[in-house]
Amino acid sequence: MPASAALPAHEHTEDPAVGGRLPAVLLMAGSCLPILGAVLIAPVLPRMQDHFGDVPGNAVLVPLVLTVPALSLAVLAPFAGALVDRLGRKRLLVTATVLYALFGTAPLWLSSLYGIVASRVLVGVAEAAIMTCCTTLIGDYYTGRTRDRYLALQTMCASASATLFFVLGGALGSAGWRAPFWLYLVGLLLAPAMARVLPAPQPAALPAGEPTAADRRPFPLRRMAGICLLTVFGAAVFYTVPVEMSYLMDDLGVHSTGVVGAATALASAATVLGSVLFTRLADRARRRLPAVLAVCAAGFVLMGATDRLPLLIAGAVVNCVGTGMLLPSLLTVALSRLAYADRGRGTGLWTSAFFLGEFACPLALLAAQNTLGTLASAVLLLGILTLLVSAALLPLTRRAPEALPQAAPESV
């Protein structure tokens, strides 16, 4: 975790039962586990491809080992959210973290490529529960500016951990393509700590008038539909630079992996900077969404309109400063619309929308590239669309969202 990502002091929290910073540290660590699954084995895919070279369909199956957990997470997160509200946040988080370690290390002893792909689907199931539980618990434990800071910290940790896990995967991959899968055992270290340290929110601790899951009231789907739809688009905006930057540089004739790596690291640092800026802005996240999207759009336009490397990198940095603010802004708006009894399902829907956007991002850009002729033109078009979305949101940000009562966790 970068030094700038200091945790907020305990005196800022409005929930006295959340003692110290350790619960927040565990939630941030849990939030990084799906990131580990997304990037850890990327460096060893060619070696895995060679190992399973005689398996029919290996050209499709080996890349699925990397990508299928994200698709599984997108599909199953809403169901994980329903389980969160019914079974309890903490219990499901601890169980899912243990299963994450077991399913994640399965390729160490599996000899079938089909079996490995199946185990990766199960990793995605565990990741859906982990991501939904961690975000829901942040919404349960913290309120106001403190919650905003921790949601921004999620983005910062995700950006920093993606770079760290990629480096670790490459280093361990030198010992063989199976070696990176040992890192999934970190789940067995986190699960006991989560069981011991994390407070368990209880419906009995809710303020008078706050609905509980026992009330069997309908889930406020209409209230969440707009922000989830916007999140699908926002996820595509968020992942464009990480996914496409190397291709854009290759189109400019830059083939050095060192230069590409340095540019990607700089963009990742800009995302962290954007998350830090998010915690420093006093205005409501809902009201600053148009401005944040406008920053993202400006970066895309610069990236798509230039044929010079320094300007391409500058555009990527501007865009990533915006995306560093965009993700916590979207999540803050989503959580502000959810009462305690709905928070698990709502967070699950939001998580599903985000990973659906991640999955669709490269496919949408590829379709635009095939139509327009170049990837730069596709990015430029995305910048124009982002600017139009920013303008369309302006009239919708005038009215402040309704405040919802918060849950109070009980000490364990």
Secondary structure, 3 states (H helix, E strand, C coil): CCCCCCCCCHHHCCCCCCCCCHHHHHHHHHHHHHHHHHHCCHHHHHHHHHHCCCCCCHHHHHHHHHHHHHHHHHHHHHHHHHHHHHHCHHHHHHHHHHHHHHHHCHHHCCCCHHHHHHHHHHHHHHHHHHHHHHHHHHHHHCCHHHHHHHHHHHHHHHHHHHHHHHHHHHHHHCCCCCHHHHHHHHHHHHHHHHHHHCCEECHHHCCCCCCCHHHCCCCCHHHHHHHHHHHHHHHHHHHHHHHHHHHHHHHCCCCCHHHHHHHHHHHHHHHHHHHHHHHHCCCCHHHHHHHHHHHHHHHHHHHHHCCCHHHHHHHHHHHHHHHHHHHHHHHHHHHHCCCHHHHHHHHHHHHHHHHHHHHHHHHHHHHHHHHHCCHHHHHHHHHHHHHHHHHHHHHHHCCCCCCCCCCCEECC
